[in-house]
């Protein structure tokens, strides 16, 4: 019996759906000096934590700051094709996703903006859909954060990021707040790390120091403590590799 869960996108007739595993790379991370942003493992894991839905054609959008539905003007690059519409008013722009998604029983679908892809003057809104039973499509909505600004979505640009989440898992969590002094072992480890980190940063830009040679501390990346011993579990990971959607035809619709 397989322990894998299913995520199925039922494409609609004559309505293309372009969906892919979210890549690890980001243009702004590529542009950092020596691509140092990729040294942040939490960032790179989050980048690839799901699937991205892409614009099938480019367009520009403008919001005049009013609350009415007609306050947003959408200008497609290709005449007659509007990848997004103004449906709710209040500076909210709506993408219709051209598929009915189906998850295994007990799984929801988290629907949000592309991860670690900031966009000026407009921000994505997030939703959670019970996709194990609903026969409906969903929308991806973005809200303008500044009026009188033209924003762009290019063909092939992600506008939505999705990943399944098991329903009820959050409700099972029992959060607690404790003073770190109640865990002397953890406190000692934290204080040792803090001192090590402070010394590393103080000498990082001093030539011929150990910090300058290392360039960055790799303890978390490797799952090690300060002494170099592995303390992370066997499920510690430095990369996510998700499967692409298998298609039964060329268009997925």
C-alpha positions as CSV (number, residue, x, y, z in Angstrom):
1,X,0.0,0.0,0.0
2,X,1.4,3.4,-1.0
3,X,2.1,6.0,1.7
4,X,1.9,8.8,-0.9
5,X,-1.0,11.3,-1.0
6,X,-2.6,12.4,-4.3
7,X,-2.9,15.9,-5.6
8,X,-5.0,16.0,-8.8
9,X,-5.7,19.1,-11.0
10,X,-8.7,18.4,-13.3
11,X,-8.1,20.9,-16.1
12,X,-11.0,22.6,-17.8
13,X,-11.7,22.3,-21.5
14,X,-9.8,24.8,-23.7
15,X,-8.5,26.6,-20.6
16,X,-4.8,26.1,-20.2
17,X,-3.2,25.5,-16.8
18,X,0.5,26.0,-16.4
19,X,1.7,24.6,-13.1
20,X,5.1,23.4,-12.0
21,X,7.0,22.5,-8.9
22,X,8.2,25.7,-7.3
23,X,11.9,26.2,-8.1
24,X,14.6,26.7,-5.5
25,X,16.0,29.7,-7.4
26,X,14.9,33.3,-7.2
27,X,16.2,36.2,-9.3
28,X,16.8,38.4,-6.4
29,X,18.8,35.6,-4.6
30,X,20.8,35.1,-7.7
31,X,21.7,38.8,-7.7
32,X,23.2,38.7,-4.2
33,X,27.0,38.8,-3.8
34,X,28.3,35.3,-4.5
35,X,24.6,34.2,-4.3
36,X,25.0,34.2,-0.6
37,X,21.2,34.3,-0.1
38,X,21.2,30.6,-0.9
39,X,23.2,30.0,2.3
40,X,19.9,30.5,4.2
41,X,18.5,27.0,4.2
42,X,15.0,28.1,5.6
43,X,14.6,30.4,2.5
44,X,15.6,27.8,-0.1
45,X,13.4,25.1,1.5
46,X,10.4,27.5,1.6
47,X,11.0,28.5,-2.1
48,X,10.3,25.0,-3.3
49,X,7.6,24.1,-0.7
50,X,4.8,23.5,-3.2
51,X,3.7,24.2,-6.8
52,X,3.4,27.4,-8.7
53,X,0.6,28.3,-11.1
54,X,1.9,30.6,-13.9
55,X,0.4,33.3,-16.0
56,X,-0.4,32.0,-19.5
57,X,-0.2,35.6,-20.9
58,X,1.1,38.9,-19.8
59,X,-0.9,42.0,-18.7
60,X,-0.7,45.3,-17.0
61,X,-3.1,46.5,-14.2
62,X,-3.8,49.9,-12.7
63,X,-5.8,50.9,-9.6
64,X,-7.0,54.4,-9.2
65,X,-7.5,54.2,-5.5
66,X,-11.3,54.0,-5.5
67,X,-13.3,51.1,-4.0
68,X,-15.6,50.4,-6.9
69,X,-15.2,47.3,-9.1
70,X,-14.3,49.5,-12.1
71,X,-11.5,51.2,-10.2
72,X,-9.1,48.6,-11.7
73,X,-8.1,48.7,-15.3
74,X,-6.5,45.5,-16.8
75,X,-4.8,45.7,-20.1
76,X,-3.8,42.4,-21.6
77,X,-0.8,42.0,-23.9
78,X,-3.0,39.9,-26.2
79,X,-6.3,41.5,-27.2
80,X,-9.3,39.6,-25.9
81,X,-7.4,37.6,-23.2
82,X,-7.7,38.9,-19.7
83,X,-5.9,36.6,-17.3
84,X,-7.3,38.6,-14.3
85,X,-10.4,40.6,-13.5
86,X,-11.8,43.1,-11.0
87,X,-14.6,41.2,-9.2
88,X,-14.7,42.3,-5.5
89,X,-13.7,46.0,-5.7
90,X,-11.6,47.5,-2.9
91,X,-8.5,47.3,-5.0
92,X,-8.6,43.5,-5.2
93,X,-7.6,41.8,-8.5
94,X,-8.8,38.2,-9.1
95,X,-7.2,35.3,-11.1
96,X,-9.5,32.4,-12.0
97,X,-7.6,29.1,-11.7
98,X,-8.6,26.9,-14.6
99,X,-8.7,23.5,-12.8
100,X,-10.7,21.7,-10.1
101,X,-8.1,20.5,-7.5
102,X,-8.7,17.3,-5.6
103,X,-6.8,16.1,-2.6
104,X,-7.0,12.9,-0.6
105,X,-9.6,12.8,2.3
106,X,-8.6,15.0,5.2
107,X,-6.3,17.2,3.1
108,X,-6.8,20.9,2.4
109,X,-5.1,23.0,-0.2
110,X,-3.2,26.1,1.0
111,X,-3.5,28.8,-1.7
112,X,-1.2,31.8,-1.5
113,X,1.1,34.1,-3.4
114,X,4.4,32.9,-4.8
115,X,6.9,32.4,-1.9
116,X,9.7,34.8,-1.5
117,X,8.8,36.7,-4.7
118,X,8.0,40.2,-3.4
119,X,6.0,42.4,-5.8
120,X,5.8,46.2,-5.6
121,X,2.4,47.9,-5.1
122,X,0.3,44.7,-4.8
123,X,0.2,41.8,-2.3
124,X,-1.2,38.3,-2.5
125,X,-4.1,37.2,-0.3
126,X,-4.1,33.7,1.2
127,X,-6.8,31.1,1.4
128,X,-7.3,27.5,2.6
129,X,-9.8,25.3,0.6
130,X,-11.2,21.9,1.5
131,X,-10.3,20.3,-1.8
132,X,-11.1,16.7,-0.8
133,X,-14.8,17.3,-1.5
134,X,-15.5,20.5,-3.3
135,X,-16.3,20.4,-7.0
136,X,-15.5,24.1,-7.4
137,X,-12.6,26.0,-8.8
138,X,-11.0,28.7,-6.6
139,X,-9.7,32.1,-7.3
140,X,-6.3,33.7,-6.4
141,X,-6.7,37.3,-5.3
142,X,-4.2,40.1,-5.0
143,X,-4.8,43.4,-3.3
144,X,-3.2,46.7,-4.5
145,X,-1.2,48.3,-1.7
146,X,-0.6,51.6,-3.5
147,X,-2.9,53.4,-6.0
148,X,-2.0,55.1,-9.2
149,X,0.7,52.6,-10.0
150,X,0.9,50.2,-13.0
151,X,1.9,46.7,-12.1
152,X,2.9,43.9,-14.4
153,X,2.4,40.2,-14.6
154,X,4.5,38.6,-17.4
155,X,3.7,35.5,-19.3
156,X,5.2,32.6,-17.4
157,X,5.3,34.6,-14.1
158,X,3.9,32.7,-11.0
159,X,0.7,34.2,-9.6
160,X,-0.3,31.5,-7.2
161,X,1.5,28.9,-4.9
162,X,-0.3,25.8,-3.6
163,X,0.5,22.9,-1.3
164,X,-1.7,20.4,0.6
165,X,-1.9,20.5,4.3
166,X,-3.5,17.9,6.6
167,X,-6.7,19.2,8.1
168,X,-6.8,19.4,11.9
169,X,-3.0,19.2,12.4
170,X,-2.8,22.8,13.7
171,X,-5.6,22.1,16.2
172,X,-3.6,19.2,17.6
173,X,-0.7,21.5,18.5
174,X,-0.5,22.4,22.2
175,X,1.6,25.6,22.3
176,X,3.4,26.6,25.5
177,X,5.6,29.5,26.6
178,X,8.4,28.7,29.0
179,X,11.4,30.7,30.2
180,X,14.6,29.3,28.7
181,X,16.0,29.0,32.2
182,X,13.7,26.0,32.7
183,X,15.8,24.1,30.2
184,X,19.4,24.5,31.3
185,X,20.8,22.3,28.6
186,X,19.1,24.3,25.9
187,X,20.1,27.5,27.5
188,X,23.7,26.5,27.6
189,X,23.6,25.5,23.9
190,X,21.9,28.7,23.0
191,X,24.4,30.9,24.9
192,X,27.4,29.0,23.4
193,X,25.9,29.5,19.9
194,X,25.3,33.2,20.6
195,X,28.9,33.7,21.7
196,X,30.1,31.8,18.6
197,X,27.9,33.8,16.3
198,X,29.1,37.1,17.8
199,X,32.7,36.1,17.4
200,X,32.2,34.9,13.9
201,X,30.5,38.2,12.8
202,X,33.2,40.3,14.5
203,X,36.0,38.6,12.6
204,X,34.2,37.8,9.3
205,X,35.7,40.7,7.4
206,X,39.2,40.4,8.9
207,X,41.6,38.7,6.4
208,X,43.2,35.4,7.4
209,X,40.7,34.7,10.2
210,X,38.9,31.4,10.4
211,X,35.6,33.2,9.9
212,X,36.9,34.9,6.7
213,X,37.9,31.5,5.4
214,X,34.6,29.8,6.2
215,X,32.5,32.7,4.9
216,X,29.4,31.4,6.7
217,X,28.5,29.1,9.5
218,X,27.1,25.8,8.3
219,X,25.8,24.3,11.5
220,X,22.1,24.5,10.7
221,X,22.7,23.6,7.1
222,X,24.5,20.4,8.1
223,X,22.3,19.6,11.1
224,X,25.3,19.9,13.4
225,X,25.9,21.4,16.8
226,X,28.9,23.7,17.5
227,X,31.2,20.7,18.1
228,X,30.3,19.4,14.6
229,X,28.2,16.4,15.8
230,X,25.1,15.6,13.9
231,X,22.0,16.3,16.0
232,X,19.3,16.7,13.4
233,X,17.1,13.7,12.7
234,X,17.4,11.5,9.6
235,X,14.7,13.6,8.0
236,X,16.8,16.8,8.0
237,X,16.9,18.0,4.4
238,X,18.7,20.6,2.4
239,X,16.6,20.4,-0.7
240,X,13.0,19.6,-1.7
241,X,12.3,17.8,-4.9
242,X,8.6,17.7,-5.8
243,X,7.1,15.8,-8.7
244,X,5.7,17.7,-11.7
245,X,2.0,17.1,-12.5
246,X,1.7,14.1,-14.8
247,X,-0.5,15.0,-17.7
248,X,-2.8,12.8,-19.8
249,X,-2.8,15.2,-22.7
250,X,-0.8,18.1,-24.0
251,X,-3.0,20.8,-22.7
252,X,-4.1,19.4,-19.4
253,X,-7.6,20.5,-20.2
